[in-house]
Amino acid sequence: MSENILVADSLIKAFGDLKAVNGVSFHIGEGETYGLLGPNGAGKTTTISMVTGLLTIDSGSVVVAGEEIKTNSTRGRGAIGLVPQDLAIYPDLTAEENLAFFGRLYGMGGEDLSRRVSEVLGVIGLSERKDDLTKEYSGGMQRRLNIGIGLLHEPRLLILDEPTVGVDPQSRNAILEAVEELSRAGMAVLYTTHYMEEAERLCDRVAIIDEGVIQAEGTRRELVSMVGEKDRVAISATGNLAQAADVVRLIDGVTEASASDHHIEILAGNVSGLLPELLAGVTSSGASITGVEIREPNLEAVFLHLTGKALRD
């Protein structure tokens, strides 16, 4: 079991009569990427603000790397790297100068700072453009630099709030690859996004938050199973496909199986475990398999089921 880097317990925050966050609890382990998904106004930003100590907690607690986070104390905050949705860079400085400036704000200096600036430039893929003014950068490059600033002091927890909004596909992929590498290196990551495919690619666990309450939490498979979604398999084949479908339909775990032109369409739970038996069943019927396509259910269906809204609403 990995160490919990972040533990948020029963967080409550009200603004007048509105409870923006109402009893939110979650934890993030070392090397885990945790997605916080919700429509606009769901409580994501308020939760992040409490986790980082920027907003006073009405009730509950936040512990990061063993230290409780409070607005009136700096204890524990050095373990947090925050990458806000709004860019926080100086356009008239180069990437290297921006990193050096923020490094000094973190209390870094000398050879340690120079080494770390060089390392971060490599992580965010800007080493070759380090001497260019950042106002000459594309939006995607500026966002990568924004992430680099949050990484400079080697935090235990990195918080990324909508890091790919408005970026080009190449920069977006570079950002996602960087997050994957950071997670593999042991960093805990709290990730919010309006792009469901990012959550599916990056996040080990996901919490769906709406109206200030976590409606559901778990791995993609766990969340999908809550609403009864099944995997769909299309097996391309030649031969008596109706007979093959009859054989497959008898396999435990298969909900539906039907034959169409050159395909057998199968609906089943946990297809990854059933696939060898499915293929064997088709082959035993005398059909020849030419291809297999698995379409697993996605988080979008779960999100719509729980909130009644699309993620970008």
LINQUI-V659259 format. One record per pair of residues at least 24 apart in sequence whose ideal C-beta (glycine too) atoms are under 8 Angstrom apart, sorted by sequence separation. I is the first residue (numbers start at 1). GAP is how many residues later the second one is. D is the distance in Angstrom with one decimal. If there is no record, write none. Layout:
{{I GAP D} {I GAP D}}
//
This chain:
{{4 24 6.9} {5 24 6.6} {53 24 5.8} {124 24 4.3} {143 24 5.4} {158 24 6.4} {238 24 7.1} {254 24 7.6} {4 25 5.5} {5 25 5.6} {21 25 5.0} {52 25 7.3} {96 25 7.0} {123 25 6.8} {176 25 6.4} {230 25 5.8} {237 25 7.1} {271 25 7.5} {3 26 6.6} {4 26 7.8} {20 26 4.4} {21 26 5.5} {95 26 6.6} {176 26 6.4} {236 26 5.9} {237 26 7.5} {251 26 5.6} {2 27 3.8} {3 27 4.8} {121 27 7.0} {124 27 7.8} {139 27 5.5} {140 27 3.7} {144 27 6.3} {236 27 5.8} {237 27 6.2} {251 27 6.6} {1 28 7.6} {2 28 4.2} {52 28 5.8} {78 28 7.9} {120 28 4.5} {123 28 6.5} {139 28 5.6} {140 28 4.8} {143 28 6.6} {147 28 6.6} {163 28 7.8} {235 28 6.7} {2 29 5.8} {21 29 7.1} {51 29 7.7} {138 29 7.9} {139 29 7.2} {158 29 5.5} {160 29 6.6} {164 29 7.0} {165 29 7.2} {234 29 5.3} {235 29 4.5} {2 30 6.6} {52 30 5.4} {138 30 6.4} {140 30 6.8} {141 30 6.4} {144 30 6.3} {157 30 7.5} {158 30 7.2} {159 30 7.8} {160 30 7.1} {162 30 5.9} {163 30 7.7} {234 30 7.4} {248 30 5.9} {251 30 5.9} {95 31 5.1} {120 31 5.4} {140 31 2.3} {144 31 6.2} {147 31 6.7} {151 31 7.5} {156 31 7.0} {157 31 4.7} {158 31 5.1} {159 31 4.6} {160 31 5.0} {161 31 5.2} {162 31 6.2} {164 31 6.7} {234 31 5.8} {235 31 6.9} {250 31 7.9} {120 32 5.8} {139 32 7.5} {140 32 6.7} {143 32 6.6} {155 32 7.3} {156 32 6.3} {157 32 7.6} {158 32 7.4} {160 32 7.1} {162 32 6.5} {233 32 7.6} {234 32 7.7} {13 33 5.4} {138 33 6.7} {157 33 6.7} {232 33 7.0} {233 33 4.3} {248 33 4.8} {48 34 7.9} {95 34 6.3} {96 34 4.3} {140 34 7.4} {144 34 7.5} {164 34 6.7} {232 34 7.1} {233 34 8.0} {247 34 4.6} {248 34 6.3} {25 35 7.7} {95 35 4.9} {96 35 6.5} {117 35 7.4} {140 35 7.6} {232 35 5.8} {233 35 6.8} {247 35 7.2} {11 36 6.5} {24 36 7.7} {94 36 6.4} {95 36 7.8} {98 36 6.2} {116 36 5.8} {231 36 7.5} {13 37 6.1} {23 37 7.7} {94 37 5.3} {95 37 7.0} {116 37 7.9} {230 37 4.9} {231 37 5.8} {244 37 7.2} {247 37 6.4} {94 38 6.0} {116 38 7.4} {230 38 6.0} {231 38 6.8} {233 38 5.4} {244 38 4.7} {247 38 4.7} {8 39 7.4} {11 39 5.6} {94 39 5.9} {95 39 5.9} {230 39 5.5} {231 39 7.0} {246 39 7.7} {93 40 7.0} {94 40 6.8} {231 40 3.8} {92 41 6.3} {93 41 6.4} {231 41 7.9} {244 41 4.1} {8 42 7.7} {13 42 6.7} {91 42 6.9} {95 42 7.7} {233 42 7.6} {243 42 4.9} {244 42 7.7} {8 43 6.1} {91 43 5.4} {92 43 6.5} {235 43 7.2} {243 43 7.3} {244 43 4.4} {13 44 6.5} {14 44 5.8} {90 44 7.0} {91 44 3.6} {108 44 7.1} {225 44 7.8} {235 44 7.5} {243 44 7.7} {6 45 6.9} {12 45 7.3} {13 45 5.3} {89 45 5.5} {108 45 6.7} {233 45 6.6} {237 45 6.0} {240 45 6.6} {11 46 6.1} {12 46 4.8} {99 46 7.7} {106 46 6.1} {239 46 7.3} {240 46 6.2} {241 46 6.0} {12 47 4.1} {98 47 6.3} {102 47 4.8} {106 47 4.4} {235 47 5.8} {239 47 5.4} {240 47 6.4} {11 48 7.5} {12 48 5.6} {239 48 3.6} {10 49 6.6} {11 49 4.0} {99 49 6.1} {103 49 5.1} {125 49 5.3} {238 49 6.6} {239 49 5.7} {10 50 4.1} {11 50 7.9} {95 50 5.4} {99 50 6.6} {102 50 6.1} {103 50 7.5} {124 50 7.7} {237 50 4.4} {238 50 5.0} {9 51 5.5} {10 51 7.6} {11 51 7.2} {98 51 6.8} {237 51 6.0} {8 52 7.2} {9 52 5.0} {237 52 4.9} {238 52 6.7} {8 53 7.7} {9 53 7.6} {89 53 6.2} {95 53 7.6} {99 53 6.2} {125 53 7.6} {236 53 7.1} {237 53 6.0} {7 54 7.9} {8 54 5.2} {9 54 7.8} {124 54 6.2} {235 54 6.1} {236 54 4.5} {7 55 7.4} {87 55 5.6} {123 55 5.8} {236 55 3.8} {6 56 7.4} {7 56 4.6} {87 56 7.1} {89 56 5.5} {235 56 7.4} {236 56 7.3} {6 57 7.3} {89 57 6.1} {235 57 5.5} {236 57 7.7} {6 58 5.4} {88 58 6.3} {123 58 7.3} {234 58 7.5} {5 59 6.6} {87 59 5.4} {123 59 7.7} {233 59 6.8} {234 59 4.5} {5 60 5.7} {89 60 6.9} {233 60 7.1} {88 61 6.7} {233 61 5.4} {234 61 7.4} {84 62 7.6} {232 62 7.5} {233 62 7.5} {83 63 5.6} {231 63 6.3} {232 63 4.4} {83 64 5.1} {231 64 7.0} {232 64 8.0} {231 65 5.2} {83 66 7.5} {231 66 6.7} {83 67 4.1} {230 67 6.7} {82 68 5.9} {229 68 3.5} {81 69 3.8} {81 70 5.8} {81 71 7.8} {81 72 6.9} {224 72 7.7} {229 72 5.6} {224 73 4.6} {229 73 7.4} {5 74 7.5} {81 74 3.5} {224 74 7.5} {227 74 6.5} {78 75 6.6} {80 75 5.5} {83 75 7.0} {224 75 7.4} {227 75 5.6} {79 76 5.7} {80 76 7.7} {81 76 7.0} {83 76 6.6} {85 76 4.6} {223 76 6.4} {226 76 6.8} {78 77 7.5} {79 77 4.3} {80 77 5.2} {81 77 4.5} {82 77 5.0} {83 77 4.9} {84 77 5.6} {85 77 4.3} {224 77 7.3} {79 78 6.0} {81 78 6.9} {83 78 6.6} {85 78 7.8} {220 78 7.8} {224 78 5.9} {227 78 4.6} {80 79 6.6} {82 79 7.8} {220 79 6.1} {223 79 4.7} {227 79 7.9} {83 80 5.8} {85 80 6.4} {216 86 7.1} {216 90 5.7} {65 91 4.6} {215 91 4.6} {64 92 7.1} {65 92 7.1} {215 92 6.8} {64 93 5.6} {206 93 6.5} {208 94 7.0} {208 95 5.9} {210 96 6.9} {210 97 4.5} {200 98 6.2} {208 98 5.4} {200 99 5.8} {208 99 6.9} {210 99 7.6} {199 100 6.0} {196 102 6.7} {196 103 5.3} {196 104 5.0} {52 107 6.6} {196 107 7.0} {51 108 6.9} {48 111 6.0} {48 113 6.0} {196 115 5.6} {45 116 7.2} {195 116 7.8} {44 117 7.8} {194 117 5.7} {194 118 5.2} {30 126 7.7} {28 129 7.0} {51 139 7.1} {48 142 7.3} {48 144 7.1} {33 146 6.7} {44 148 5.1} {33 150 4.8} {5 151 5.0} {6 151 5.4} {32 151 7.1} {5 152 5.1} {31 152 5.8} {31 153 7.1} {31 154 7.7} {34 154 7.6} {36 154 6.5} {31 155 4.6} {33 155 8.0} {34 155 6.8} {36 155 7.1} {37 155 7.3} {30 156 5.4} {31 156 7.0} {32 156 5.8} {33 156 4.3} {34 156 5.5} {35 156 5.2} {36 156 4.9} {37 156 7.1} {30 157 7.9} {31 157 7.0} {32 157 7.3} {34 157 6.8} {35 157 7.4} {30 158 5.9} {33 158 5.8} {35 158 7.0} {29 159 6.5} {37 159 7.6} {28 160 4.5} {28 161 7.5} {28 162 6.1} {37 162 5.9} {47 162 7.3} {35 164 4.3} {44 165 6.2} {43 166 5.4} {46 166 7.8} {35 167 7.0} {42 167 4.9} {43 167 7.9} {35 168 3.5} {42 168 4.9} {43 168 7.4} {33 169 5.1} {34 169 6.4} {37 169 5.9} {42 169 6.7} {43 169 4.2} {33 170 5.1} {34 170 6.9} {35 170 7.2} {36 170 7.9} {37 170 7.1} {38 170 6.5} {42 170 7.2} {43 170 7.8} {33 171 5.5} {34 171 5.5} {35 171 4.1} {36 171 5.5} {37 171 5.3} {38 171 4.0} {39 171 6.6} {32 172 4.9} {34 172 7.5} {35 172 7.0} {37 172 7.0} {38 172 5.5} {32 173 7.0} {34 173 7.1} {36 173 6.2} {26 181 5.6} {6 182 6.1} {5 183 3.8} {6 184 6.8} {24 185 7.0} {24 188 7.3} {26 188 6.8} {22 189 7.7} {24 189 7.2} {25 189 7.3} {22 190 4.2} {23 190 6.6} {24 190 5.6} {21 191 4.8} {22 191 5.3} {26 191 6.6} {20 192 5.4} {19 193 5.4} {37 262 7.4} {42 265 7.9} {37 266 6.6} {39 268 6.3} {38 269 7.5} {39 270 4.7} {39 271 7.6} {39 272 6.5} {38 273 7.9} {39 273 7.8} {40 273 6.8} {37 274 6.3} {39 274 4.7}}
//
